[in-house]
Amino acid sequence: MVTVGIIGGTGFDSPDILKNISRKKVHTPFGSPSDLVTLGTCGTVRVAIILRHGAAHSIYPTLVNFRANIWALKELGATHILAVTAVGSLREEIAPGDLVFPDQFIDRTTQRKSTFFEGQQVCHIPMADPFCEKLRLLLGKRAEQLSLKHHKQGTVITIEGPRFSTRAESRMFRQWGADIINMSTVPEVVLAREAGICYATIAMSTDYDCWHESEAPVTWEIIERTMKQNVENVKKLLFSALPEITFDSCPCREAVKSSVL
């Protein structure tokens, strides 16, 4: 039986896609995960859910213990991770409410631990193609079958936060080629690759950041309102995609074996 980890982001706080639910406290060498892990099943797939910012959304992005979250999912047997995240859109064609399955990232974080390997070992993990292609294509296929408005690829830029961007920054990120913006994908995706876990992101567009001057600048209220509409679509997508995650062999899971010095 495959085990899929789900990292729930803003608004994703309900495990009602699962059966046989239990909750487990996990201890890791890197401290405590953001919350207890919710365990359950979806069809024949075991699922482990961690809420990235805690149950009350009380952990701001820089203080999320990304290493403990990924380590806990690995310890519980996760071979694949689907990470749900709220994002701002940097492109006219990615409207609020759309789903995006990014294939690239740009890292603008500055204060986060981005590797498990410290001390006597160094890991130079390849990140040319950071997201699992098999998972990303599966999500796109299922979104199409469900008639969910989506984008099969894109570049996400992750900023440190917790503040939102200035207009100048938002325009600059567009010039760099970024399509969406958030505060959580990095270092999560890097750590998953170090842990030998396939990782893909379900990005929920909630706003046009602040580059789009015909729209109101992004606020927490705008994000929360759009999230309530988006979360149900994400649950439909997960319920449809999870039983199809059956592959065991993938380059994502092998990269770390030749990366540690």
Number of C-alpha atoms within 10 A of each C-alpha: 7 17 24 28 29 26 23 23 22 20 20 22 17 14 17 11 14 19 14 9 13 11 13 12 11 18 13 14 10 14 14 18 26 21 19 19 24 20 21 21 18 18 14 13 18 21 29 27 26 26 26 29 22 19 16 9 15 12 14 15 20 18 13 19 20 28 25 21 30 27 24 26 28 20 12 18 17 23 22 28 26 22 23 24 24 28 28 26 29 28 16 10 10 23 18 20 21 19 27 28 23 23 19 17 23 17 14 13 18 10 9 16 15 16 20 18 13 8 5 6 10 13 16 15 18 15 14 9 11 20 23 24 18 16 22 21 15 16 26 23 14 18 23 15 11 13 9 17 15 21 17 17 15 17 19 30 27 21 22 19 16 12 9 20 18 13 15 10 13 22 17 13 20 17 11 12 15 22 25 28 28 23 24 27 23 23 18 21 26 21 23 28 25 25 24 20 29 28 28 27 25 24 28 31 28 26 27 25 27 23 23 18 10 8 11 13 17 18 12 8 9 14 20 15 12 18 23 15 13 22 21 12 20 19 16 15 20 20 17 16 17 22 15 16 16 14 11 10 10 14 14 24 20 16 19 18 12 11 13 13 9
